[in-house]
Amino acid sequence: MRQFDTLDKLIEQYKLDAGANGNDFHLAWLRGRRQYLTAEKTKTPDGFRSAAETLAAALAKPEARTI
Protein backbone atom coordinates (compact mmCIF):
# COMPACT_ATOMS: atom_id res chain seq x y z
CA MET A 1 0.00 0.00 0.00
CA ARG A 2 2.79 2.42 0.82
CA GLN A 3 4.14 2.03 -2.71
CA PHE A 4 0.87 3.31 -4.19
CA ASP A 5 0.88 6.24 -1.78
CA THR A 6 4.42 7.10 -2.84
CA LEU A 7 3.52 6.82 -6.53
CA ASP A 8 0.46 9.03 -6.07
CA LYS A 9 2.57 11.67 -4.30
CA LEU A 10 5.23 11.62 -7.03
CA ILE A 11 2.62 11.88 -9.79
CA GLU A 12 1.04 14.85 -8.05
CA GLN A 13 4.33 16.54 -7.14
CA TYR A 14 5.82 16.32 -10.64
CA LYS A 15 2.52 16.67 -12.53
CA LEU A 16 3.20 13.46 -14.45
CA ASP A 17 -0.45 13.08 -15.47
CA ALA A 18 -0.38 16.43 -17.25
CA GLY A 19 2.65 15.85 -19.46
CA ALA A 20 3.10 14.07 -22.75
CA ASN A 21 3.44 10.75 -20.92
CA GLY A 22 0.06 11.18 -19.23
CA ASN A 23 -1.44 8.62 -21.58
CA ASP A 24 1.21 6.03 -20.78
CA PHE A 25 -0.30 2.69 -19.69
CA HIS A 26 1.16 2.82 -16.21
CA LEU A 27 0.04 6.38 -15.52
CA ALA A 28 -3.40 5.70 -17.01
CA TRP A 29 -3.79 2.62 -14.80
CA LEU A 30 -2.76 4.56 -11.70
CA ARG A 31 -5.18 7.38 -12.65
CA GLY A 32 -7.99 4.81 -12.92
CA ARG A 33 -7.01 3.36 -9.56
CA ARG A 34 -7.16 6.81 -7.95
CA GLN A 35 -10.55 7.46 -9.56
CA TYR A 36 -11.83 4.13 -8.26
CA LEU A 37 -10.64 4.85 -4.72
CA THR A 38 -12.33 8.25 -4.85
CA ALA A 39 -15.54 6.63 -6.10
CA GLU A 40 -15.38 4.13 -3.24
CA LYS A 41 -15.38 7.03 -0.79
CA THR A 42 -18.12 9.07 -2.45
CA LYS A 43 -20.20 6.13 -3.75
CA THR A 44 -21.21 8.10 -6.85
CA PRO A 45 -22.16 6.18 -10.00
CA ASP A 46 -20.37 8.78 -12.15
CA GLY A 47 -17.18 8.22 -10.20
CA PHE A 48 -17.32 4.47 -10.77
CA ARG A 49 -18.17 5.01 -14.43
CA SER A 50 -15.24 7.35 -14.90
CA ALA A 51 -12.86 4.90 -13.20
CA ALA A 52 -14.14 2.04 -15.35
CA GLU A 53 -13.66 4.08 -18.53
CA THR A 54 -10.13 5.08 -17.55
CA LEU A 55 -9.16 1.52 -16.63
CA ALA A 56 -10.71 0.12 -19.83
CA ALA A 57 -8.79 2.69 -21.90
CA ALA A 58 -5.57 1.71 -20.14
CA LEU A 59 -6.21 -1.98 -20.84
CA ALA A 60 -6.85 -1.21 -24.50
CA LYS A 61 -3.31 0.12 -24.93
CA PRO A 62 -0.82 -2.21 -26.66
CA GLU A 63 1.46 -1.94 -23.62
CA ALA A 64 -1.15 -3.71 -21.48
CA ARG A 65 -0.67 -6.93 -23.45
CA THR A 66 3.07 -7.05 -22.88
CA ILE A 67 3.12 -6.51 -19.14
C-alpha distances in whole Angstrom, upper triangle without the diagonal:
4,5,5,7,9,10,11,13,15,16,17,19,20,21,20,20,24,25,27,24,22,23,22,20,16,17,18,16,13,16,16,12,13,16,15,13,16,18,16,17,20,21,24,25,25,22,21,24,23,19,21,23,21,19,23,24,21,22,25,25,27,24,22,24,24,20
4,5,5,6,9,10,11,12,14,15,16,18,20,19,20,23,24,26,23,22,24,22,21,17,17,19,17,14,16,18,14,14,18,17,15,17,20,19,19,22,24,26,27,27,24,23,26,24,21,23,25,23,21,25,26,23,24,27,27,28,25,23,26,26,22
4,5,5,6,9,10,11,12,14,15,16,18,16,17,21,22,23,20,19,21,19,18,14,14,17,14,12,15,16,13,13,17,17,15,18,20,20,20,23,25,26,28,27,23,23,25,24,20,22,24,21,19,23,23,20,21,25,24,25,21,20,23,22,19
4,5,5,6,9,10,10,12,14,15,16,15,15,19,20,22,18,17,18,17,16,12,12,14,12,8,11,13,10,10,13,13,12,14,17,16,17,20,21,23,24,23,20,19,22,20,17,19,20,17,16,20,20,17,19,22,21,23,20,19,22,21,18
4,5,5,6,9,10,11,12,14,15,15,15,19,20,22,20,18,20,19,18,15,14,16,14,11,12,14,11,10,14,14,12,14,17,16,16,19,21,23,24,24,20,20,23,21,18,21,22,19,19,22,23,20,22,25,24,26,23,22,25,25,22
4,5,5,6,9,10,10,12,14,13,15,18,19,21,18,17,20,18,18,14,13,16,15,12,14,16,14,13,16,17,15,17,20,20,20,23,25,26,28,27,23,23,25,23,20,23,24,21,20,24,24,21,23,26,24,26,23,22,25,25,21
4,5,5,6,9,10,11,12,10,12,15,16,18,15,14,16,14,14,11,10,13,12,8,11,13,11,11,14,16,14,16,19,19,20,22,24,25,26,25,21,21,23,21,18,20,21,18,17,21,20,17,19,22,21,22,19,19,22,21,18
4,6,5,6,9,10,10,10,10,13,15,18,15,13,16,15,15,12,10,12,12,8,9,12,10,8,12,13,12,13,16,17,17,19,21,22,23,22,18,19,21,18,16,19,19,16,16,20,19,17,20,22,21,23,21,20,24,23,20
4,6,5,6,9,10,10,12,14,16,19,17,15,18,17,18,15,13,15,15,12,12,15,14,11,15,17,15,15,19,19,19,21,23,24,26,24,21,22,24,21,19,22,23,20,20,23,23,20,23,26,24,27,24,23,27,26,23
4,5,5,6,8,8,10,13,13,16,14,13,16,15,16,13,11,14,15,12,13,16,15,13,17,19,17,18,21,22,22,24,26,27,28,26,23,24,25,22,20,23,23,20,20,23,22,20,22,25,23,25,22,22,25,25,22
4,6,6,6,5,7,9,10,13,11,10,13,13,14,11,8,11,12,9,9,13,13,11,14,16,16,16,19,21,21,22,24,24,25,23,20,21,22,19,17,20,20,16,17,20,19,17,20,22,20,22,20,20,23,23,21
4,6,5,7,8,9,12,15,14,12,15,15,17,15,11,14,15,12,11,14,14,11,14,17,16,15,19,20,20,21,23,23,25,23,20,21,23,19,18,21,21,18,19,22,21,19,22,24,23,25,23,23,27,27,24
4,6,8,10,11,12,16,15,14,17,17,19,17,14,17,18,15,14,18,18,15,18,20,19,19,22,24,23,24,27,27,29,26,23,25,26,23,22,25,25,21,22,26,24,22,25,27,25,28,25,25,29,28,26
4,5,9,9,9,13,12,12,15,15,17,15,12,15,17,15,14,18,18,16,19,22,21,21,24,26,25,26,29,29,30,27,24,26,27,23,22,25,24,21,22,25,23,21,24,26,23,25,23,24,27,27,25
4,6,6,7,11,10,9,13,14,16,14,11,13,16,13,12,16,17,15,16,20,19,19,22,24,23,24,27,26,27,24,22,23,24,20,19,22,21,18,20,22,20,19,22,23,21,24,22,23,26,26,24
4,5,6,8,7,6,10,10,12,11,8,11,13,11,11,14,15,14,16,19,19,19,22,24,24,25,27,26,27,24,21,23,23,19,18,21,20,16,17,20,18,16,19,20,18,20,18,19,23,22,21
4,6,8,7,4,8,9,11,10,7,8,11,10,8,11,13,12,13,16,17,17,19,21,22,22,24,23,23,21,18,20,20,16,15,18,16,13,15,17,15,13,17,18,16,19,17,18,22,22,20
4,7,8,6,9,11,14,14,10,11,14,13,11,15,17,15,16,19,20,19,21,24,24,24,26,25,25,22,20,22,21,18,17,20,18,15,17,19,17,16,20,20,18,21,20,21,24,24,23
4,5,5,9,10,13,14,11,12,15,15,13,17,19,18,19,22,23,22,24,27,27,28,29,28,28,25,23,25,24,20,20,22,20,17,19,21,18,16,20,20,18,20,18,20,23,23,22
4,5,7,8,12,13,11,12,16,16,15,17,20,19,20,23,24,24,26,29,30,30,31,30,29,26,25,26,25,21,21,22,20,17,19,20,16,15,19,18,16,17,16,18,21,21,21
4,5,5,9,10,8,9,12,13,12,15,17,17,18,21,22,23,24,27,28,28,30,29,28,25,23,24,23,20,19,20,19,15,16,18,15,13,16,16,13,15,13,15,18,18,17
4,5,9,9,6,7,10,10,9,12,14,14,15,18,19,19,21,23,24,25,26,25,25,22,20,20,20,16,16,17,15,12,14,15,13,11,15,15,13,15,14,15,19,19,18
4,6,8,7,6,9,11,10,12,14,15,15,17,20,20,21,23,25,25,26,25,24,21,19,20,19,15,15,16,13,10,12,13,9,8,12,12,9,12,11,12,16,16,16
4,6,5,6,9,10,10,12,14,15,16,18,20,21,22,24,26,27,27,26,26,23,21,21,20,18,16,17,15,12,12,13,11,8,11,11,9,10,8,10,13,13,13
4,6,5,6,9,10,10,12,14,15,16,18,20,21,22,25,26,26,25,24,22,20,19,19,16,14,15,13,10,9,11,9,5,8,9,7,9,6,7,10,11,10
4,5,5,6,9,10,11,12,14,15,17,18,20,21,23,24,25,25,24,23,20,19,20,17,14,15,15,12,10,13,11,8,10,12,10,12,9,9,12,12,10
4,5,5,6,9,10,10,12,14,15,16,18,20,21,23,23,23,23,21,18,18,18,15,13,15,14,10,10,13,12,9,12,14,12,14,12,12,16,16,14
4,5,5,6,9,10,10,12,14,15,16,18,20,21,21,21,20,18,16,15,15,12,10,11,10,7,7,10,8,6,9,11,10,13,11,11,14,15,14
4,5,5,6,9,10,10,12,14,15,16,19,20,20,20,19,18,15,14,15,12,9,10,11,7,6,9,9,6,8,11,10,13,11,10,13,14,12
4,5,5,6,9,10,11,12,14,15,17,18,19,19,20,18,15,15,16,13,10,12,13,9,9,12,12,9,12,15,14,17,14,13,17,17,15
4,5,5,6,9,10,11,12,14,16,17,18,17,17,15,12,13,13,10,8,11,11,7,8,12,11,9,12,15,14,18,16,15,18,20,17
4,5,5,6,9,10,10,12,14,15,15,15,15,13,10,10,10,8,5,7,8,5,5,9,9,8,11,13,14,17,16,14,17,19,17
4,5,5,6,9,10,11,13,14,15,15,15,15,11,10,12,11,7,9,11,9,8,11,12,11,13,16,16,19,17,15,18,20,17
4,5,5,6,9,10,11,12,14,14,15,14,10,11,13,11,8,11,13,10,10,14,15,13,16,18,19,22,20,18,22,23,20
4,5,5,6,9,10,11,11,11,12,10,7,7,9,7,5,9,10,8,9,13,13,13,15,18,19,22,21,19,22,24,22
4,5,5,6,9,10,10,10,11,10,7,6,9,8,5,8,10,9,9,12,14,14,15,18,19,22,21,19,22,24,21
4,5,5,7,9,10,11,13,13,9,9,12,11,9,12,14,13,12,16,17,17,18,21,22,25,23,21,24,26,23
4,5,5,6,8,9,11,11,7,9,12,10,9,12,14,13,14,17,18,18,20,22,23,27,25,23,27,28,26
4,5,5,5,6,8,8,5,5,9,9,8,10,13,13,13,16,18,18,19,22,23,27,26,23,27,29,26
4,6,5,8,10,11,8,8,12,12,10,12,15,15,15,18,20,20,21,24,25,28,27,24,27,29,27
4,6,8,11,13,10,10,14,14,13,15,18,18,18,21,23,22,24,27,28,31,30,27,30,32,29
4,5,9,10,8,10,13,13,13,15,17,18,18,21,22,23,25,27,28,32,31,29,32,34,31
4,7,9,7,8,11,12,12,14,16,17,18,20,22,22,24,26,28,31,30,28,31,33,31
4,5,5,7,9,10,11,13,14,16,17,19,20,21,23,25,27,30,30,27,30,33,31
4,5,5,6,9,10,10,12,14,15,16,18,20,21,22,25,28,28,26,29,31,30
4,5,5,6,9,10,10,12,14,15,16,18,20,21,23,27,27,25,28,30,29
4,5,5,6,9,10,11,12,14,15,17,18,20,22,25,25,23,26,28,27
4,5,5,6,9,10,10,12,14,15,16,18,20,24,24,21,24,26,25
4,5,5,6,9,10,10,12,14,15,16,19,22,23,20,23,26,25
4,5,5,6,9,10,11,12,14,15,17,21,21,19,22,25,23
4,5,5,6,8,10,11,12,14,16,19,19,17,20,22,21
4,5,5,6,8,10,10,12,15,18,18,15,18,21,20
4,6,5,6,9,10,10,13,16,17,15,18,21,20
4,5,5,6,9,10,11,15,15,13,16,19,18
4,5,5,6,9,10,14,13,11,14,16,15
4,5,5,6,9,12,13,10,13,16,15
4,5,5,7,10,11,10,13,15,15
4,5,6,9,9,7,10,13,12
4,5,8,8,5,8,11,11
4,6,8,7,8,12,13
4,5,6,8,10,11
4,5,6,7,10
4,5,5,7
4,6,6
4,6
4
